[in-house]
Amino acid sequence: MDSLPTAPPHSSKTSQVDRPLTEALHYFFEANNRMPKDFSELVRAKFIPAMPTPPAGKRYAIDRPNMQVVLIGP
């Protein structure tokens, strides 16, 4: 099972925000009153059709304070 990685503090200021995944995260939270346990839960709940592949060397993570999905990595 994919874990829902947490982005470092203030990462939304230094990392690229993924708007479609962030929107899906917001819809999931509104529907379930909680964050998903992993990204695959967004797929199973049909908030996204499939988890996109991140660019080479990057991964998706949650900026929890800002409730955003960001790309992190070198």
Backbone as a printed PyTorch tensor [residue, N CA C, xyz], in Angstrom:
tensor([[[  0.8450,  -1.1720,   0.0000],
         [  0.0000,   0.0000,   0.0000],
         [  0.8920,   1.2380,   0.0000]],

        [[  0.5740,   2.2270,  -0.8120],
         [  1.3220,   3.4700,  -0.8440],
         [  1.0310,   4.2580,   0.4200]],

        [[  2.0810,   4.7720,   1.0460],
         [  1.8460,   5.6440,   2.1810],
         [  1.6030,   7.0470,   1.6480]],

        [[  1.0030,   7.8530,   2.4570],
         [  0.7340,   9.2260,   2.0720],
         [  1.8730,  10.0700,   2.6250]],

        [[  2.9540,  10.2660,   1.8470],
         [  4.1100,  10.9760,   2.3730],
         [  3.7740,  12.4220,   2.7030]],

        [[  4.3760,  12.9080,   3.7630],
         [  4.1770,  14.2850,   4.1830],
         [  5.3420,  15.1190,   3.6860]],

        [[  5.0190,  16.2440,   3.0850],
         [  6.0430,  17.1460,   2.5790],
         [  6.6740,  17.9130,   3.7350]],

        [[  7.9200,  18.3380,   3.5750],
         [  8.5540,  19.1540,   4.6090],
         [  7.7900,  20.4630,   4.8060]],

        [[  7.9220,  21.0890,   5.9820],
         [  7.2360,  22.3640,   6.2140],
         [  7.5750,  23.3900,   5.1390]],

        [[  6.6100,  24.1890,   4.7880],
         [  6.7500,  25.2750,   3.8090],
         [  7.0900,  24.7870,   2.4080]],

        [[  6.8530,  23.5180,   2.1260],
         [  7.2230,  22.9810,   0.8150],
         [  6.3730,  23.5500,  -0.3070]],

        [[  5.1570,  23.9970,  -0.0090],
         [  4.3330,  24.5450,  -1.0860],
         [  4.9160,  25.8510,  -1.6070]],

        [[  5.8060,  26.4770,  -0.8370],
         [  6.4540,  27.7010,  -1.2990],
         [  7.6480,  27.3930,  -2.1930]],

        [[  8.2210,  26.1910,  -2.0430],
         [  9.4250,  25.8500,  -2.8010],
         [  9.2090,  24.7150,  -3.7910]],

        [[  8.0750,  24.0360,  -3.7070],
         [  7.7950,  22.8980,  -4.5770],
         [  6.6110,  23.2100,  -5.4770]],

        [[  6.5300,  22.4770,  -6.5550],
         [  5.4300,  22.6450,  -7.4900],
         [  4.1720,  21.9960,  -6.9180]],

        [[  3.0830,  22.7610,  -6.8630],
         [  1.8020,  22.2460,  -6.3870],
         [  1.0960,  21.5570,  -7.5470]],

        [[  0.6050,  20.3510,  -7.3130],
         [ -0.1690,  19.6380,  -8.3260],
         [ -1.6390,  19.9680,  -8.0970]],

        [[ -2.1900,  20.8150,  -8.9370],
         [ -3.5590,  21.3040,  -8.7340],
         [ -4.6260,  20.2160,  -8.8610]],

        [[ -4.5840,  19.3370,  -9.8760],
         [ -5.6280,  18.3020,  -9.9540],
         [ -5.6350,  17.3670,  -8.7390]],

        [[ -4.4620,  16.9650,  -8.2630],
         [ -4.4160,  16.0920,  -7.0890],
         [ -4.8260,  16.8490,  -5.8290]],

        [[ -4.4640,  18.1130,  -5.7430],
         [ -4.8780,  18.9260,  -4.6000],
         [ -6.3910,  19.0660,  -4.5780]],

        [[ -6.9810,  19.2780,  -5.7290],
         [ -8.4400,  19.3740,  -5.8180],
         [ -9.0900,  18.0580,  -5.3830]],

        [[ -8.5500,  16.9350,  -5.8390],
         [ -9.0790,  15.6250,  -5.4420],
         [ -8.9390,  15.4250,  -3.9360]],

        [[ -7.8260,  15.8650,  -3.3700],
         [ -7.6130,  15.7700,  -1.9280],
         [ -8.6800,  16.5620,  -1.1770]],

        [[ -8.9830,  17.7590,  -1.6570],
         [-10.0200,  18.5870,  -1.0240],
         [-11.3820,  17.9190,  -1.1100]],

        [[-11.7280,  17.3790,  -2.2730],
         [-13.0180,  16.6930,  -2.4240],
         [-13.1030,  15.4840,  -1.5000]],

        [[-12.0110,  14.7230,  -1.4090],
         [-11.9960,  13.5560,  -0.5180],
         [-12.2190,  14.0060,   0.9210]],

        [[-11.5170,  15.0490,   1.3290],
         [-11.6370,  15.5380,   2.6990],
         [-13.0630,  16.0070,   2.9860]],

        [[-13.6610,  16.7240,   2.0490],
         [-15.0410,  17.1920,   2.2310],
         [-16.0140,  16.0300,   2.3440]],

        [[-15.7970,  14.9800,   1.5730],
         [-16.7070,  13.8290,   1.5750],
         [-16.5080,  12.9250,   2.7900]],

        [[-15.2780,  12.8510,   3.3150],
         [-14.9570,  11.8790,   4.3660],
         [-14.5260,  12.4910,   5.6950]],

        [[-14.3590,  13.8040,   5.7180],
         [-13.9350,  14.5190,   6.9240],
         [-12.6060,  13.9820,   7.4790]],

        [[-11.7360,  13.5460,   6.5760],
         [-10.3990,  13.0710,   6.9450],
         [ -9.5330,  13.0510,   5.6940]],

        [[ -8.2340,  12.9760,   5.9130],
         [ -7.2950,  12.8400,   4.8040],
         [ -7.2690,  11.3720,   4.3810]],

        [[ -6.9800,  11.0870,   3.1160],
         [ -6.8540,   9.6850,   2.7030],
         [ -5.6360,   9.0390,   3.3660]],

        [[ -5.7020,   7.7230,   3.5340],
         [ -4.5810,   6.9850,   4.1370],
         [ -3.4060,   6.8880,   3.1760]],

        [[ -3.7070,   6.8550,   1.8800],
         [ -2.6780,   6.7920,   0.8500],
         [ -3.2800,   7.3380,  -0.4350]],

        [[ -2.4300,   7.5540,  -1.4240],
         [ -2.9180,   8.1150,  -2.6800],
         [ -3.8480,   7.1560,  -3.4060]],

        [[ -3.6340,   5.8560,  -3.2420],
         [ -4.5070,   4.9030,  -3.9300],
         [ -5.9450,   4.9830,  -3.4190]],

        [[ -6.1350,   5.5030,  -2.2250],
         [ -7.4930,   5.6860,  -1.7050],
         [ -8.2580,   6.7220,  -2.5380]],

        [[ -7.5570,   7.6930,  -3.0890],
         [ -8.2020,   8.6670,  -3.9850],
         [ -8.7090,   7.9790,  -5.2460]],

        [[ -7.9540,   6.9790,  -5.7160],
         [ -8.3560,   6.2210,  -6.9070],
         [ -9.5350,   5.3130,  -6.5710]],

        [[ -9.4180,   4.5570,  -5.4780],
         [-10.4970,   3.6320,  -5.0930],
         [-11.8150,   4.3710,  -4.8500]],

        [[-11.7290,   5.5770,  -4.3060],
         [-12.9320,   6.3660,  -4.0380],
         [-13.3950,   7.1380,  -5.2750]],

        [[-12.6690,   6.9600,  -6.3890],
         [-13.0060,   7.5550,  -7.6850],
         [-12.9240,   9.0900,  -7.7110]],

        [[-12.0280,   9.6310,  -6.9000],
         [-11.7810,  11.0640,  -6.9650],
         [-10.7900,  11.3920,  -8.0760]],

        [[ -9.9820,  10.3880,  -8.4770],
         [ -9.1090,  10.4850,  -9.6470],
         [ -9.1680,   9.1360, -10.3580]],

        [[ -9.0100,   9.1180, -11.7000],
         [ -9.0980,   7.8410, -12.4160],
         [ -7.8930,   6.9340, -12.1710]],

        [[ -6.7120,   7.5290, -11.9920],
         [ -5.4760,   6.7770, -11.7400],
         [ -4.4640,   7.7520, -11.1540]],

        [[ -3.5150,   7.2100, -10.4330],
         [ -2.4610,   8.0580,  -9.8680],
         [ -1.4610,   8.3730, -10.9690]],

        [[ -1.2410,   9.6560, -11.2560],
         [ -0.2840,   9.9930, -12.3080],
         [  1.1470,   9.6520, -11.8940]],

        [[  1.9810,   9.4160, -12.8800],
         [  3.3970,   9.1550, -12.6280],
         [  4.1040,  10.4940, -12.4530]],

        [[  4.8350,  10.6620, -11.3590],
         [  5.5420,  11.9340, -11.1760],
         [  6.7240,  12.0330, -12.1370]],

        [[  7.2040,  13.2460, -12.3860],
         [  8.3970,  13.4010, -13.2210],
         [  9.5780,  12.6410, -12.6140]],

        [[ 10.5180,  12.2830, -13.4540],
         [ 11.6990,  11.5260, -13.0090],
         [ 12.3780,  12.2120, -11.8250]],

        [[ 12.6690,  11.4240, -10.7990],
         [ 13.3730,  11.9280,  -9.6300],
         [ 12.5050,  12.6490,  -8.6190]],

        [[ 11.2210,  12.7300,  -8.8770],
         [ 10.3170,  13.4390,  -7.9650],
         [  9.2650,  12.4750,  -7.4390]],

        [[  8.5810,  12.8900,  -6.3890],
         [  7.4630,  12.1050,  -5.8650],
         [  6.4100,  13.0580,  -5.3270]],

        [[  5.2070,  12.5540,  -5.2500],
         [  4.1120,  13.3360,  -4.7050],
         [  4.1180,  13.2310,  -3.1890]],

        [[  3.7960,  14.3310,  -2.5280],
         [  3.6950,  14.3530,  -1.0690],
         [  2.6140,  15.3580,  -0.6860]],

        [[  2.1630,  15.2450,   0.5560],
         [  1.1330,  16.1410,   1.0640],
         [  1.7750,  17.2410,   1.9000]],

        [[  1.4700,  18.4740,   1.5550],
         [  1.7900,  19.6230,   2.4000],
         [  0.5640,  19.7700,   3.3020]],

        [[  0.5990,  19.1090,   4.4530],
         [ -0.5780,  19.0310,   5.3290],
         [ -1.0610,  20.3880,   5.8410]],

        [[ -0.1730,  21.2840,   6.3080],
         [ -0.6790,  22.5710,   6.8060],
         [ -1.4600,  23.3560,   5.7470]],

        [[ -1.0320,  23.2340,   4.4820],
         [ -1.7070,  23.9510,   3.3970],
         [ -2.6830,  23.0710,   2.6330]],

        [[ -2.7650,  21.7990,   3.0220],
         [ -3.6490,  20.8150,   2.3970],
         [ -3.4940,  20.8290,   0.8750]],

        [[ -2.2420,  20.6090,   0.4400],
         [ -1.9180,  20.5900,  -0.9800],
         [ -1.0580,  19.3750,  -1.2930]],

        [[ -1.1600,  18.9130,  -2.5340],
         [ -0.2640,  17.8710,  -3.0260],
         [  0.8530,  18.5800,  -3.7850]],

        [[  2.0890,  18.2650,  -3.4100],
         [  3.2460,  18.8980,  -4.0390],
         [  4.1820,  17.8340,  -4.5930]],

        [[  5.0040,  18.2430,  -5.5330],
         [  6.0830,  17.3980,  -6.0560],
         [  7.3400,  17.7510,  -5.2870]],

        [[  7.9900,  16.7260,  -4.7200],
         [  9.2320,  16.9790,  -4.0030],
         [ 10.3350,  16.1190,  -4.5960]],

        [[ 11.5400,  16.5370,  -4.3660],
         [ 12.6930,  15.8210,  -4.8940],
         [ 13.6770,  16.7980,  -5.4870]],

        [[ 14.7940,  16.2610,  -5.9300],
         [ 15.8380,  17.1500,  -6.4730],
         [ 15.3980,  17.9120,  -7.6980]]])
